[in-house]
């Protein structure tokens, strides 16, 4: 995933569930899918996700909506200021509960917003 700017929205976050050997886990029988996001010093945000295809590829996705990724530790005077967010996928079925590996993405400051 590429870096994003503070306040950006409309981009997908995709997580892939794999086993300890790195093989993709078929989660097509999952009844609930979630993407969990956590910024520095923040409470984890749990968002409903959906399959990228049919779940056989182990992939789930969530499209970020407005106000979700809001940086809290950025230095407004440092153009390179950024914070790292952690993401993890979660698939639940009647006979299983599996998480993806954690991965991160960087959130950089924005110069400002468009006028209202």
N, C-alpha and C positions, 0 to 999 in steps of 0.2 A: 504494500500500500504506500502511496506517495504521501508526503507531508501535506498537511492542510493548514489553513489559516483560521485563527480564532473567530468563531461565529459562522464559519462556512457550513453549508448543509446541502443535501441533495446527492451526496456521493455514497456508494455502497461500501459496506464493510463485509468481507467474506471470510469465514472460518472453515477449515477443513478438519474433520475428525479422523485421526489416524491411531493405529494401535502402537504398542511399544516398539514394534519392528519397523514402524513407519509406513505400514500398509493402510490404505484407505479403508474406513469402516463404513459398511452399508447401513445407513440410518433411515432407509425408506419407510420403516415401520414406526418411526417416531410419531408421537401424537402431539408433542409440544417442542418448539424450537426457540432458543433464545440466544441473543448476543449480549454479553456482559461487558460494559465499558467502565474504566476507572481512571480518573485523572488524579494528579498528585494531591494528596490530602483530602480527597473527595470520597463520598459514599459511592459504592458501585451502582451503576445504572443498569437495570435489567430490561431489555427490550425484546419484544416478540420478533422472531425472525421467520424466514420461509426458506424452502429449498431453493437452491440455485437451479437445479434441474428436477430430479425425482428422488434425490437422497441417496441413490446408489453410489454416487461419487463422494459421499461424506460431506458435501458442502452445504452451508447455510449462509444466508445473507440478511442484512438489515440496512435499509437506506436511512442515513442520518437526516433527522428533521430539524427544523429551526430551534435554536436554543439548547440543543443537546450537548454539543462540544463547546463548552465555554471555559477558556483558560482562566486560571486564578492566580498563577504565580509569575506571569510575564512582566518583564521590565520594559515599560513603555519607552524608555530612552535608549534601549539597546535593540537595534534592528535585527540582530541574530538571536534574540531571546526566544526560547521555546521551552515547552514542557513535553514530557513523554507520557502518553496514555497507554494503558494495558487493555487488551481485548482477549476475550475467550468465548468460544461457542459452547452451547449446551443443548443436547438432544435428549428428550425423555420419551420412553416408550413404556408399554405395559410390563415388559420384562428387562428393561435396561435404562441406565442413566449414564451418558458418556459426555465428556468434555473434550474440546479441542485443546491443543497446546496453546499456551499463552503467546501472544505476539504484541508488538508495540507499534505505535505510530507517533510522529512528532506533530505538535500543534505550535505554529509560529504566530506571532502577533500580526494584527491587521493595522493598516495605517488609519483606518476610520470607516465610517458607514456612509451610505448615500443619504442625501437629505430627504426628509419626509415629505 
